[in-house]
Amino acid sequence: MVNDLTAQVACLKEQVVGLQATVVLQGLYCDRVQQHLETQVKKMEKDNIRLNGNGMPWLLTGNKIFEEVLQHQAQQEAKVAAKKQQCQA
């Protein structure tokens, strides 16, 4: 009877060690996935703005596109000015 209980305890300890190893591996995987997602978010936040995002050519005439270009340039200039101000502070 004591031998049976000892064998059961040893089996349960092996199972606990296996479960702990699984948790450690899952934690490592989650860390890698989180880093990958953060990298993707940083890439999306960059200034990769396109006026026409569908890849088809456009004839760039008209007041609407001109206003969009001016607005985009103003945003870029504001970002550059903010970065310069941060560097000086």
Order of alpha helices (4+ residues) and beta strands (2+ residues): alpha-alpha
